[in-house]
Amino acid sequence: MKKFHIKKGDTVIVNAGNDKGKTGKVLEVLRDKDRVIVEGVNMVSKHTKPNPKAPQGGIIKQEAAIHISNVNLVDAAGKATKVGYRMEGEKKVRYAKTTGEEIK
């Protein structure tokens, strides 16, 4: 299984593509496809038939996956950062390379 520097719930900034500069929370990480789904980024229109969730059917907007190489983690200052790992006692923690702060 692949390991990525971005996890579900992280705040990321898009650094390439039509949504460059937008930030959002990671909703899902698709490890097998090297992609992430970010809240409010890469919105697509999907045509749906009537179903219990959408009784009228019609066109709904939803997030599409974006390649993981096109996003960076956001540090406390709101800037893009790389992720580092260090040991604190017996625990391995992620930290922002720009500020050195631990990523929760």
N, CA, C and O atoms as a GROMACS GRO file, in nm:
protein
  416
    1MET      N    1   0.084  -0.118   0.000
    1MET     CA    2   0.000   0.000   0.000
    1MET      C    3   0.089   0.124   0.000
    1MET      O    4   0.190   0.130   0.069
    2LYS      N    5   0.049   0.223  -0.078
    2LYS     CA    6   0.126   0.347  -0.088
    2LYS      C    7   0.104   0.432   0.036
    2LYS      O    8  -0.001   0.426   0.100
    3LYS      N    9   0.206   0.512   0.069
    3LYS     CA   10   0.193   0.605   0.180
    3LYS      C   11   0.200   0.746   0.124
    3LYS      O   12   0.281   0.775   0.036
    4PHE      N   13   0.114   0.832   0.174
    4PHE     CA   14   0.109   0.970   0.126
    4PHE      C   15   0.130   1.066   0.242
    4PHE      O   16   0.107   1.030   0.357
    5HIS      N   17   0.172   1.187   0.210
    5HIS     CA   18   0.195   1.290   0.311
    5HIS      C   19   0.065   1.362   0.348
    5HIS      O   20   0.064   1.443   0.441
    6ILE      N   21  -0.042   1.333   0.279
    6ILE     CA   22  -0.170   1.398   0.304
    6ILE      C   23  -0.269   1.294   0.353
    6ILE      O   24  -0.276   1.183   0.300
    7LYS      N   25  -0.346   1.332   0.456
    7LYS     CA   26  -0.445   1.242   0.513
    7LYS      C   27  -0.583   1.305   0.510
    7LYS      O   28  -0.596   1.426   0.489
    8LYS      N   29  -0.684   1.224   0.530
    8LYS     CA   30  -0.821   1.273   0.537
    8LYS      C   31  -0.833   1.373   0.653
    8LYS      O   32  -0.787   1.347   0.764
    9GLY      N   33  -0.896   1.488   0.625
    9GLY     CA   34  -0.914   1.590   0.728
    9GLY      C   35  -0.810   1.700   0.723
    9GLY      O   36  -0.828   1.803   0.787
   10ASP      N   37  -0.701   1.682   0.649
   10ASP     CA   38  -0.598   1.786   0.635
   10ASP      C   39  -0.650   1.902   0.551
   10ASP      O   40  -0.736   1.883   0.464
   11THR      N   41  -0.599   2.020   0.577
   11THR     CA   42  -0.629   2.136   0.493
   11THR      C   43  -0.517   2.148   0.391
   11THR      O   44  -0.399   2.151   0.426
   12VAL      N   45  -0.556   2.157   0.263
   12VAL     CA   46  -0.458   2.161   0.155
   12VAL      C   47  -0.484   2.279   0.064
   12VAL      O   48  -0.594   2.336   0.062
   13ILE      N   49  -0.382   2.316  -0.014
   13ILE     CA   50  -0.393   2.421  -0.116
   13ILE      C   51  -0.358   2.358  -0.250
   13ILE      O   52  -0.265   2.278  -0.260
   14VAL      N   53  -0.434   2.394  -0.353
   14VAL     CA   54  -0.411   2.341  -0.487
   14VAL      C   55  -0.301   2.424  -0.553
   14VAL      O   56  -0.310   2.546  -0.555
   15ASN      N   57  -0.198   2.358  -0.606
   15ASN     CA   58  -0.086   2.430  -0.666
   15ASN      C   59  -0.078   2.416  -0.818
   15ASN      O   60   0.017   2.464  -0.878
   16ALA      N   61  -0.176   2.351  -0.880
   16ALA     CA   62  -0.176   2.338  -1.025
   16ALA      C   63  -0.318   2.312  -1.074
   16ALA      O   64  -0.400   2.255  -1.002
   17GLY      N   65  -0.346   2.354  -1.196
   17GLY     CA   66  -0.476   2.327  -1.257
   17GLY      C   67  -0.569   2.445  -1.251
   17GLY      O   68  -0.529   2.555  -1.213
   18ASN      N   69  -0.694   2.422  -1.290
   18ASN     CA   70  -0.794   2.529  -1.296
   18ASN      C   71  -0.826   2.589  -1.160
   18ASN      O   72  -0.862   2.707  -1.151
   19ASP      N   73  -0.812   2.512  -1.054
   19ASP     CA   74  -0.846   2.559  -0.919
   19ASP      C   75  -0.722   2.601  -0.840
   19ASP      O   76  -0.723   2.599  -0.718
   20LYS      N   77  -0.616   2.639  -0.910
   20LYS     CA   78  -0.491   2.678  -0.845
   20LYS      C   79  -0.515   2.791  -0.745
   20LYS      O   80  -0.580   2.891  -0.777
   21GLY      N   81  -0.462   2.774  -0.623
   21GLY     CA   82  -0.475   2.876  -0.520
   21GLY      C   83  -0.590   2.851  -0.424
   21GLY      O   84  -0.595   2.913  -0.318
   22LYS      N   85  -0.682   2.762  -0.458
   22LYS     CA   86  -0.794   2.733  -0.368
   22LYS      C   87  -0.750   2.641  -0.255
   22LYS      O   88  -0.662   2.556  -0.273
   23THR      N   89  -0.812   2.659  -0.139
   23THR     CA   90  -0.783   2.571  -0.027
   23THR      C   91  -0.910   2.498   0.013
   23THR      O   92  -1.021   2.544  -0.015
   24GLY      N   93  -0.893   2.385   0.078
   24GLY     CA   94  -1.007   2.307   0.124
   24GLY      C   95  -0.962   2.190   0.208
   24GLY      O   96  -0.843   2.161   0.218
   25LYS      N   97  -1.059   2.125   0.268
   25LYS     CA   98  -1.033   2.010   0.354
   25LYS      C   99  -1.039   1.882   0.271
   25LYS      O  100  -1.125   1.869   0.184
   26VAL      N  101  -0.949   1.789   0.297
   26VAL     CA  102  -0.948   1.662   0.225
   26VAL      C  103  -1.063   1.576   0.277
   26VAL      O  104  -1.072   1.548   0.396
   27LEU      N  105  -1.151   1.536   0.185
   27LEU     CA  106  -1.265   1.452   0.220
   27LEU      C  107  -1.231   1.303   0.210
   27LEU      O  108  -1.282   1.220   0.285
   28GLU      N  109  -1.144   1.271   0.114
   28GLU     CA  110  -1.111   1.130   0.091
   28GLU      C  111  -0.977   1.120   0.019
   28GLU      O  112  -0.943   1.205  -0.063
   29VAL      N  113  -0.902   1.015   0.051
   29VAL     CA  114  -0.776   0.986  -0.017
   29VAL      C  115  -0.794   0.855  -0.092
   29VAL      O  116  -0.825   0.752  -0.032
   30LEU      N  117  -0.776   0.859  -0.226
   30LEU     CA  118  -0.789   0.740  -0.309
   30LEU      C  119  -0.649   0.686  -0.339
   30LEU      O  120  -0.586   0.726  -0.436
   31ARG      N  121  -0.602   0.597  -0.254
   31ARG     CA  122  -0.464   0.550  -0.261
   31ARG      C  123  -0.432   0.476  -0.391
   31ARG      O  124  -0.324   0.494  -0.447
   32ASP      N  125  -0.524   0.394  -0.439
   32ASP     CA  126  -0.496   0.316  -0.558
   32ASP      C  127  -0.484   0.401  -0.684
   32ASP      O  128  -0.421   0.360  -0.781
   33LYS      N  129  -0.545   0.521  -0.684
   33LYS     CA  130  -0.542   0.609  -0.801
   33LYS      C  131  -0.453   0.731  -0.781
   33LYS      O  132  -0.445   0.816  -0.870
   34ASP      N  133  -0.385   0.743  -0.666
   34ASP     CA  134  -0.299   0.858  -0.633
   34ASP      C  135  -0.376   0.989  -0.637
   34ASP      O  136  -0.324   1.090  -0.685
   35ARG      N  137  -0.499   0.990  -0.588
   35ARG     CA  138  -0.582   1.109  -0.595
   35ARG      C  139  -0.646   1.141  -0.461
   35ARG      O  140  -0.657   1.055  -0.373
   36VAL      N  141  -0.689   1.266  -0.447
   36VAL     CA  142  -0.762   1.310  -0.328
   36VAL      C  143  -0.887   1.385  -0.372
   36VAL      O  144  -0.892   1.442  -0.482
   37ILE      N  145  -0.987   1.385  -0.286
   37ILE     CA  146  -1.107   1.464  -0.309
   37ILE      C  147  -1.105   1.576  -0.206
   37ILE      O  148  -1.102   1.551  -0.085
   38VAL      N  149  -1.106   1.701  -0.255
   38VAL     CA  150  -1.094   1.818  -0.169
   38VAL      C  151  -1.226   1.895  -0.173
   38VAL      O  152  -1.285   1.914  -0.279
   39GLU      N  153  -1.271   1.938  -0.055
   39GLU     CA  154  -1.397   2.008  -0.040
   39GLU      C  155  -1.396   2.140  -0.120
   39GLU      O  156  -1.311   2.226  -0.098
   40GLY      N  157  -1.492   2.155  -0.212
   40GLY     CA  158  -1.508   2.278  -0.288
   40GLY      C  159  -1.410   2.297  -0.403
   40GLY      O  160  -1.404   2.405  -0.462
   41VAL      N  161  -1.333   2.194  -0.436
   41VAL     CA  162  -1.233   2.205  -0.543
   41VAL      C  163  -1.266   2.104  -0.652
   41VAL      O  164  -1.310   1.993  -0.624
   42ASN      N  165  -1.243   2.143  -0.778
   42ASN     CA  166  -1.266   2.058  -0.895
   42ASN      C  167  -1.412   2.011  -0.901
   42ASN      O  168  -1.440   1.892  -0.912
   43MET      N  169  -1.503   2.108  -0.895
   43MET     CA  170  -1.646   2.078  -0.897
   43MET      C  171  -1.689   2.038  -1.038
   43MET      O  172  -1.653   2.104  -1.136
   44VAL      N  173  -1.767   1.930  -1.048
   44VAL     CA  174  -1.820   1.884  -1.175
   44VAL      C  175  -1.972   1.871  -1.165
   44VAL      O  176  -2.026   1.854  -1.055
   45SER      N  177  -2.040   1.880  -1.279
   45SER     CA  178  -2.185   1.862  -1.284
   45SER      C  179  -2.214   1.716  -1.317
   45SER      O  180  -2.160   1.661  -1.413
   46LYS      N  181  -2.299   1.654  -1.237
   46LYS     CA  182  -2.333   1.515  -1.259
   46LYS      C  183  -2.484   1.504  -1.280
   46LYS      O  184  -2.563   1.555  -1.201
   47HIS      N  185  -2.522   1.436  -1.388
   47HIS     CA  186  -2.664   1.416  -1.418
   47HIS      C  187  -2.710   1.291  -1.345
   47HIS      O  188  -2.650   1.184  -1.358
   48THR      N  189  -2.818   1.304  -1.266
   48THR     CA  190  -2.866   1.191  -1.188
   48THR      C  191  -3.012   1.163  -1.218
   48THR      O  192  -3.091   1.254  -1.245
   49LYS      N  193  -3.046   1.037  -1.212
   49LYS     CA  194  -3.186   0.995  -1.224
   49LYS      C  195  -3.251   1.016  -1.088
   49LYS      O  196  -3.182   1.023  -0.987
   50PRO      N  197  -3.384   1.025  -1.086
   50PRO     CA  198  -3.451   1.036  -0.955
   50PRO      C  199  -3.419   0.914  -0.868
   50PRO      O  200  -3.422   0.800  -0.914
   51ASN      N  201  -3.388   0.940  -0.740
   51ASN     CA  202  -3.360   0.835  -0.643
   51ASN      C  203  -3.405   0.884  -0.506
   51ASN      O  204  -3.444   1.000  -0.493
   52PRO      N  205  -3.400   0.801  -0.405
   52PRO     CA  206  -3.445   0.846  -0.272
   52PRO      C  207  -3.372   0.969  -0.219
   52PRO      O  208  -3.430   1.050  -0.148
   53LYS      N  209  -3.245   0.982  -0.255
   53LYS     CA  210  -3.167   1.097  -0.208
   53LYS      C  211  -3.206   1.225  -0.282
   53LYS      O  212  -3.215   1.332  -0.222
   54ALA      N  213  -3.230   1.214  -0.411
   54ALA     CA  214  -3.270   1.328  -0.495
   54ALA      C  215  -3.396   1.289  -0.571
   54ALA      O  216  -3.388   1.241  -0.684
   55PRO      N  217  -3.515   1.310  -0.510
   55PRO     CA  218  -3.639   1.264  -0.572
   55PRO      C  219  -3.666   1.327  -0.710
   55PRO      O  220  -3.728   1.264  -0.795
   56GLN      N  221  -3.619   1.450  -0.733
   56GLN     CA  222  -3.639   1.516  -0.862
   56GLN      C  223  -3.538   1.468  -0.966
   56GLN      O  224  -3.566   1.474  -1.086
   57GLY      N  225  -3.423   1.421  -0.921
   57GLY     CA  226  -3.314   1.390  -1.014
   57GLY      C  227  -3.253   1.521  -1.062
   57GLY      O  228  -3.259   1.621  -0.990
   58GLY      N  229  -3.195   1.524  -1.181
   58GLY     CA  230  -3.142   1.647  -1.236
   58GLY      C  231  -2.991   1.655  -1.227
   58GLY      O  232  -2.922   1.553  -1.218
   59ILE      N  233  -2.940   1.778  -1.230
   59ILE     CA  234  -2.796   1.802  -1.231
   59ILE      C  235  -2.751   1.844  -1.092
   59ILE      O  236  -2.804   1.939  -1.035
   60ILE      N  237  -2.653   1.773  -1.038
   60ILE     CA  238  -2.598   1.810  -0.908
   60ILE      C  239  -2.449   1.840  -0.924
   60ILE      O  240  -2.382   1.781  -1.008
   61LYS      N  241  -2.400   1.931  -0.842
   61LYS     CA  242  -2.257   1.965  -0.842
   61LYS      C  243  -2.190   1.882  -0.733
   61LYS      O  244  -2.242   1.871  -0.622
   62GLN      N  245  -2.074   1.824  -0.765
   62GLN     CA  246  -2.000   1.750  -0.664
   62GLN      C  247  -1.851   1.758  -0.694
   62GLN      O  248  -1.810   1.791  -0.806
   63GLU      N  249  -1.770   1.727  -0.593
   63GLU     CA  250  -1.626   1.732  -0.607
   63GLU      C  251  -1.576   1.611  -0.684
   63GLU      O  252  -1.623   1.499  -0.663
   64ALA      N  253  -1.480   1.634  -0.772
   64ALA     CA  254  -1.413   1.524  -0.842
   64ALA      C  255  -1.271   1.513  -0.785
   64ALA      O  256  -1.221   1.605  -0.721
   65ALA      N  257  -1.209   1.400  -0.809
   65ALA     CA  258  -1.075   1.374  -0.757
   65ALA      C  259  -0.972   1.460  -0.828
   65ALA      O  260  -0.987   1.493  -0.946
   66ILE      N  261  -0.867   1.494  -0.756
   66ILE     CA  262  -0.754   1.570  -0.810
   66ILE      C  263  -0.627   1.494  -0.774
   66ILE      O  264  -0.619   1.434  -0.667
   67HIS      N  265  -0.529   1.497  -0.863
   67HIS     CA  266  -0.407   1.420  -0.838
   67HIS      C  267  -0.334   1.474  -0.715
   67HIS      O  268  -0.329   1.595  -0.693
   68ILE      N  269  -0.280   1.384  -0.637
   68ILE     CA  270  -0.218   1.421  -0.509
   68ILE      C  271  -0.094   1.509  -0.527
   68ILE      O  272  -0.056   1.582  -0.436
   69SER      N  273  -0.031   1.501  -0.645
   69SER     CA  274   0.086   1.584  -0.670
   69SER      C  275   0.049   1.730  -0.691
   69SER      O  276   0.136   1.817  -0.688
   70ASN      N  277  -0.080   1.758  -0.712
   70ASN     CA  278  -0.126   1.895  -0.736
   70ASN      C  279  -0.174   1.965  -0.610
   70ASN      O  280  -0.232   2.074  -0.619
   71VAL      N  281  -0.152   1.906  -0.494
   71VAL     CA  282  -0.192   1.969  -0.368
   71VAL      C  283  -0.076   1.968  -0.269
   71VAL      O  284   0.008   1.878  -0.271
   72ASN      N  285  -0.072   2.070  -0.184
   72ASN     CA  286   0.024   2.079  -0.075
   72ASN      C  287  -0.049   2.104   0.054
   72ASN      O  288  -0.155   2.167   0.056
   73LEU      N  289   0.007   2.056   0.162
   73LEU     CA  290  -0.048   2.082   0.294
   73LEU      C  291  -0.034   2.229   0.329
   73LEU      O  292   0.061   2.295   0.285
   74VAL      N  293  -0.127   2.282   0.408
   74VAL     CA  294  -0.123   2.422   0.450
   74VAL      C  295  -0.076   2.427   0.594
   74VAL      O  296  -0.126   2.353   0.679
   75ASP      N  297   0.022   2.516   0.623
   75ASP     CA  298   0.070   2.530   0.761
   75ASP      C  299  -0.016   2.630   0.838
   75ASP      O  300  -0.116   2.678   0.786
   76ALA      N  301   0.023   2.660   0.960
   76ALA     CA  302  -0.055   2.749   1.047
   76ALA      C  303  -0.064   2.890   0.990
   76ALA      O  304  -0.160   2.962   1.018
   77ALA      N  305   0.036   2.932   0.911
   77ALA     CA  306   0.037   3.066   0.852
   77ALA      C  307  -0.047   3.073   0.725
   77ALA      O  308  -0.065   3.182   0.670
   78GLY      N  309  -0.098   2.959   0.678
   78GLY     CA  310  -0.180   2.957   0.557
   78GLY      C  311  -0.100   2.942   0.429
   78GLY      O  312  -0.153   2.965   0.320
   79LYS      N  313   0.027   2.903   0.440
   79LYS     CA  314   0.112   2.884   0.322
   79LYS      C  315   0.132   2.736   0.295
   79LYS      O  316   0.117   2.653   0.384
   80ALA      N  317   0.166   2.704   0.170
   80ALA     CA  318   0.194   2.566   0.132
   80ALA      C  319   0.324   2.521   0.199
   80ALA      O  320   0.419   2.599   0.211
   81THR      N  321   0.326   2.397   0.241
   81THR     CA  322   0.444   2.343   0.308
   81THR      C  323   0.463   2.197   0.272
   81THR      O  324   0.370   2.128   0.234
   82LYS      N  325   0.587   2.152   0.286
   82LYS     CA  326   0.616   2.010   0.274
   82LYS      C  327   0.600   1.948   0.413
   82LYS      O  328   0.598   2.019   0.514
   83VAL      N  329   0.590   1.817   0.417
   83VAL     CA  330   0.568   1.747   0.542
   83VAL      C  331   0.694   1.670   0.580
   83VAL      O  332   0.753   1.601   0.497
   84GLY      N  333   0.734   1.683   0.706
   84GLY     CA  334   0.846   1.607   0.758
   84GLY      C  335   0.797   1.517   0.870
   84GLY      O  336   0.688   1.536   0.924
   85TYR      N  337   0.877   1.418   0.903
   85TYR     CA  338   0.844   1.326   1.012
   85TYR      C  339   0.957   1.326   1.112
   85TYR      O  340   1.074   1.331   1.075
   86ARG      N  341   0.922   1.321   1.239
   86ARG     CA  342   1.023   1.311   1.344
   86ARG      C  343   0.965   1.231   1.460
   86ARG      O  344   0.844   1.217   1.475
   87MET      N  345   1.056   1.179   1.541
   87MET     CA  346   1.015   1.100   1.656
   87MET      C  347   1.009   1.191   1.779
   87MET      O  348   1.104   1.264   1.808
   88GLU      N  349   0.899   1.186   1.849
   88GLU     CA  350   0.886   1.254   1.977
   88GLU      C  351   0.856   1.148   2.080
   88GLU      O  352   0.742   1.104   2.096
   89GLY      N  353   0.960   1.106   2.148
   89GLY     CA  354   0.948   0.993   2.239
   89GLY      C  355   0.933   0.866   2.157
   89GLY      O  356   1.017   0.835   2.072
   90GLU      N  357   0.826   0.794   2.182
   90GLU     CA  358   0.799   0.671   2.108
   90GLU      C  359   0.706   0.696   1.990
   90GLU      O  360   0.674   0.604   1.915
   91LYS      N  361   0.663   0.821   1.971
   91LYS     CA  362   0.562   0.852   1.871
   91LYS      C  363   0.622   0.921   1.749
   91LYS      O  364   0.705   1.011   1.762
   92LYS      N  365   0.580   0.879   1.631
   92LYS     CA  366   0.622   0.943   1.506
   92LYS      C  367   0.518   1.049   1.472
   92LYS      O  368   0.400   1.018   1.460
   93VAL      N  369   0.561   1.174   1.457
   93VAL     CA  370   0.466   1.283   1.430
   93VAL      C  371   0.503   1.354   1.300
   93VAL      O  372   0.619   1.357   1.260
   94ARG      N  373   0.401   1.411   1.235
   94ARG     CA  374   0.422   1.490   1.115
   94ARG      C  375   0.442   1.636   1.156
   94ARG      O  376   0.380   1.683   1.252
   95TYR      N  377   0.528   1.707   1.083
   95TYR     CA  378   0.546   1.849   1.111
   95TYR      C  379   0.561   1.926   0.980
   95TYR      O  380   0.602   1.871   0.878
   96ALA      N  381   0.527   2.054   0.986
   96ALA     CA  382   0.539   2.141   0.870
   96ALA      C  383   0.684   2.185   0.856
   96ALA      O  384   0.743   2.234   0.952
   97LYS      N  385   0.742   2.169   0.738
   97LYS     CA  386   0.882   2.204   0.716
   97LYS      C  387   0.904   2.356   0.725
   97LYS      O  388   1.012   2.399   0.764
   98THR      N  389   0.802   2.437   0.689
   98THR     CA  390   0.819   2.582   0.690
   98THR      C  391   0.826   2.639   0.830
   98THR      O  392   0.910   2.724   0.859
   99THR      N  393   0.738   2.591   0.919
   99THR     CA  394   0.730   2.648   1.053
   99THR      C  395   0.788   2.557   1.161
   99THR      O  396   0.825   2.605   1.268
  100GLY      N  397   0.797   2.428   1.133
  100GLY     CA  398   0.846   2.332   1.232
  100GLY      C  399   0.739   2.288   1.330
  100GLY      O  400   0.767   2.210   1.421
  101GLU      N  401   0.616   2.338   1.313
  101GLU     CA  402   0.507   2.302   1.404
  101GLU      C  403   0.452   2.165   1.371
  101GLU      O  404   0.454   2.122   1.255
  102GLU      N  405   0.404   2.096   1.472
  102GLU     CA  406   0.343   1.965   1.455
  102GLU      C  407   0.209   1.980   1.384
  102GLU      O  408   0.133   2.073   1.410
  103ILE      N  409   0.181   1.885   1.295
  103ILE     CA  410   0.054   1.883   1.224
  103ILE      C  411  -0.039   1.792   1.300
  103ILE      O  412  -0.007   1.676   1.326
  104LYS      N  413  -0.153   1.843   1.337
  104LYS     CA  414  -0.251   1.764   1.412
  104LYS      C  415  -0.330   1.675   1.320
  104LYS      O  416  -0.417   1.601   1.365
   0.00000   0.00000   0.00000
